[in-house]
Amino acid sequence: MLGTVLHAPGDVRVEQRRDPQIVAPTDAILRLTATCVCGSDLWPYRGIEKITRPRPMGHEYVGVVEEVGAEVRGVAPGQFVVGSFIASDNTCEICRSGYQTHCVRSEFATPTGAQAQYVRIPLADGTLVATCDAPDPDLLPSLLAASDVLGTGWFGAVAAQAGPGRTVAVVGDGAVGLLGVLAARQLGADRIIAMSRHPDRQKLALEYGATDIVAERGDDGVARIKDLTDGLGAHSVVEAVGTRESLIQAIRAARAGGHVGYVGVAHDVRLTGMELFQSGVHLHGGLAPVRRFLPDLIDRILRREIDPGRVFDLTLPLRRAADGYRAMDERRAIKVLLQP
């Protein structure tokens, strides 16, 4: 099969690789119909996250089941499925509480890499959600978004307790941030402030339900949010970047007693105890339990109530994955869909 491998910072290659095989009786093999480049893939691509050996890339996926292990009962060959980027059994006590990414049996869901033509998925029964029928082709981008960025943005909004009567600020205008805006609107927030400096992303944020745009960053961005909220700050803030600056901005933009949902993959984030002590805000987030939300999100997509696939503004064949990485690294694309 063709598969994408990161050899070194900036060195992405699409190579002939061995087809994945069933390793454990709980595995499934999928033929992928769509995959993509994630913003978190840019950390190792840029050399910020170190790699010591060639790494198969990709953790977002939708596809058709080709083969299952002897113990798989929940999905069958021929079914179209969407899955999370973390494999879980979906039965342990942690999973039942809604935190499948911390399942007692959790592991990376795409060990063979999902920017490929085929992928092996461990713990298939707990990780994959099948649709009743093959979805319409135009829904594939949205279903693909559900496998990570939609579920992550949704968790950010839930963790921030977005809902009726609340003002929500979203820090970050990548795919996760934009879908955090969509989630906040779906959850019934009265006012949604999107923090973005890029006109194309501002436009999509407004179409997804943002009521205000703040282009300023850092202390200036916090001051602007305070101006918009009678000096109090937002009830809810979604942090969707993962840097120290973005998290501090999120904490300071929240009012006393407010909630910050942090879902940006953290890199070199350090906070002082006094920063937290004086903030008076609730912090909740981390690795998003996408599997918790998949059934509901898939239903909303199939009913055409939401269109998260619009975050994909560049579509390329899999063999041009390196071009997709460059486009996202240079901010010429919000998110790149790859067609296997």
Backbone hydrogen bonds, N-H to C=O, Kabsch-Sander energy under -0.5 kcal/mol:
donor,donor_aa,acceptor,acceptor_aa,energy
3,G,15,E,-2.4
4,T,115,Q,-2.1
5,V,13,R,-3.1
6,L,55,R,-2.8
7,H,5,V,-0.7
7,H,11,D,-2.7
8,A,11,D,-0.8
10,G,45,Y,-0.9
11,D,8,A,-2.9
12,V,10,G,-0.8
13,R,5,V,-2.6
15,E,3,G,-2.9
15,E,13,R,-0.6
17,R,1,M,-3.4
17,R,15,E,-0.6
27,D,24,A,-2.0
28,A,121,I,-1.7
29,I,67,E,-2.9
30,L,119,V,-2.6
31,R,64,V,-3.0
32,L,30,L,-0.7
32,L,117,Q,-2.1
33,T,62,V,-2.1
34,A,62,V,-1.4
35,T,338,L,-2.0
36,C,60,E,-0.6
37,V,336,V,-2.1
41,D,38,C,-1.2
42,L,38,C,-0.5
42,L,39,G,-1.3
43,W,40,S,-1.0
45,Y,41,D,-1.5
46,R,42,L,-2.4
47,G,44,P,-0.9
48,I,43,W,-1.8
49,E,43,W,-1.5
50,K,48,I,-0.6
55,R,6,L,-2.5
57,M,4,T,-2.4
62,V,34,A,-1.5
63,G,81,V,-1.9
64,V,31,R,-2.6
65,V,79,Q,-2.6
66,E,29,I,-3.3
67,E,29,I,-1.4
69,G,27,D,-2.8
71,E,25,P,-2.0
72,V,25,P,-0.6
72,V,69,G,-1.5
78,G,65,V,-2.8
79,Q,76,A,-2.0
81,V,63,G,-3.0
82,V,129,V,-2.3
83,G,61,Y,-1.0
84,S,127,T,-1.1
87,A,107,E,-3.1
96,R,92,C,-2.6
97,S,93,E,-1.0
98,G,95,C,-2.1
99,Y,94,I,-1.9
102,H,99,Y,-2.2
103,C,100,Q,-1.8
106,S,103,C,-1.8
107,E,87,A,-1.1
109,A,85,F,-2.3
113,G,110,T,-2.0
114,A,58,G,-1.7
115,Q,57,M,-2.6
116,A,114,A,-2.0
117,Q,2,L,-1.5
119,V,30,L,-1.7
121,I,28,A,-3.1
124,A,26,T,-2.9
126,G,123,L,-0.7
127,T,123,L,-1.8
128,L,124,A,-2.3
129,V,82,V,-2.8
131,T,80,F,-2.1
139,L,136,D,-2.2
140,L,137,P,-1.5
143,L,139,L,-2.4
144,L,140,L,-2.6
145,A,141,P,-2.2
146,A,142,S,-1.5
147,S,143,L,-0.7
147,S,144,L,-1.1
148,D,145,A,-1.5
150,L,145,A,-2.8
151,G,145,A,-0.6
152,T,148,D,-3.2
153,G,149,V,-2.4
154,W,150,L,-2.6
155,F,151,G,-2.2
156,G,152,T,-2.3
157,A,153,G,-1.9
158,V,154,W,-2.5
159,A,155,F,-3.4
160,A,156,G,-1.6
161,Q,158,V,-1.6
162,A,157,A,-2.7
166,R,163,G,-1.6
168,V,166,R,-0.5
168,V,191,R,-3.0
169,A,236,S,-2.7
170,V,193,I,-2.8
171,V,169,A,-0.5
171,V,238,V,-3.2
172,G,170,V,-0.7
172,G,195,M,-0.8
178,L,174,G,-2.8
179,L,175,A,-2.1
180,G,176,V,-1.7
181,V,177,G,-1.7
182,L,178,L,-1.8
183,A,179,L,-2.4
184,A,180,G,-2.5
185,R,181,V,-2.2
186,Q,182,L,-2.4
187,L,183,A,-2.4
188,G,185,R,-1.3
189,A,184,A,-2.5
190,D,163,G,-0.6
190,D,166,R,-1.3
191,R,166,R,-1.6
193,I,168,V,-3.5
194,A,192,I,-0.6
194,A,212,D,-2.6
195,M,170,V,-2.3
195,M,193,I,-0.5
196,S,194,A,-0.8
196,S,214,V,-1.5
202,Q,198,H,-2.8
203,K,199,P,-2.3
204,L,200,D,-1.7
205,A,201,R,-2.5
206,L,202,Q,-2.3
207,E,203,K,-2.0
208,Y,204,L,-2.0
209,G,205,A,-0.6
209,G,206,L,-0.9
210,A,205,A,-2.7
211,T,192,I,-2.6
212,D,192,I,-1.9
214,V,194,A,-2.6
215,A,213,I,-0.5
220,D,217,R,-1.0
221,G,217,R,-1.5
222,V,218,G,-2.3
223,A,219,D,-2.6
224,R,220,D,-2.1
225,I,221,G,-2.1
226,K,222,V,-2.4
227,D,223,A,-2.3
228,L,224,R,-1.7
229,T,225,I,-0.8
229,T,226,K,-0.9
230,D,227,D,-0.8
231,G,226,K,-3.4
232,L,229,T,-2.1
234,A,253,A,-2.6
235,H,167,T,-0.9
236,S,167,T,-2.2
237,V,259,H,-2.4
238,V,169,A,-2.8
239,E,237,V,-0.6
239,E,261,G,-2.7
240,A,171,V,-2.7
240,A,238,V,-0.6
247,L,243,T,-2.2
248,I,244,R,-2.5
249,Q,245,E,-2.3
250,A,246,S,-2.2
251,I,247,L,-2.6
252,R,248,I,-2.6
253,A,249,Q,-1.5
254,A,250,A,-0.8
254,A,251,I,-0.8
255,R,234,A,-2.6
257,G,280,G,-3.4
258,G,255,R,-2.7
259,H,235,H,-2.6
260,V,282,H,-3.0
261,G,237,V,-2.9
261,G,259,H,-0.5
262,Y,260,V,-0.7
262,Y,284,H,-1.6
263,V,239,E,-3.1
263,V,261,G,-0.6
264,G,239,E,-1.2
267,H,242,G,-2.4
270,R,268,D,-0.6
276,L,272,T,-1.6
277,F,273,G,-2.9
278,Q,274,M,-2.5
279,S,275,E,-0.7
279,S,276,L,-0.6
280,G,276,L,-0.9
282,H,258,G,-3.1
284,H,260,V,-2.4
286,G,262,Y,-3.2
290,V,288,A,-2.1
292,R,289,P,-1.5
293,F,289,P,-0.7
293,F,290,V,-1.1
294,L,290,V,-1.2
297,L,293,F,-2.7
298,I,294,L,-3.1
299,D,295,P,-2.0
300,R,296,D,-2.3
301,I,297,L,-2.2
302,L,298,I,-2.9
303,R,299,D,-2.1
304,R,301,I,-1.6
305,E,300,R,-2.8
306,I,300,R,-0.8
310,R,307,D,-1.5
311,V,308,P,-1.8
312,F,309,G,-1.7
313,D,311,V,-1.1
313,D,335,K,-1.2
314,L,335,K,-1.0
316,L,337,L,-2.6
318,L,339,Q,-2.3
320,R,317,P,-2.3
321,A,318,L,-1.9
323,D,320,R,-0.7
324,G,320,R,-1.5
325,Y,321,A,-2.2
326,R,322,A,-2.1
327,A,323,D,-2.3
328,M,324,G,-2.1
329,D,325,Y,-2.8
330,E,326,R,-2.3
331,R,328,M,-1.3
332,R,327,A,-3.0
333,A,327,A,-1.1
336,V,37,V,-0.5
337,L,314,L,-2.5
337,L,335,K,-0.5
338,L,35,T,-3.1
339,Q,316,L,-2.4
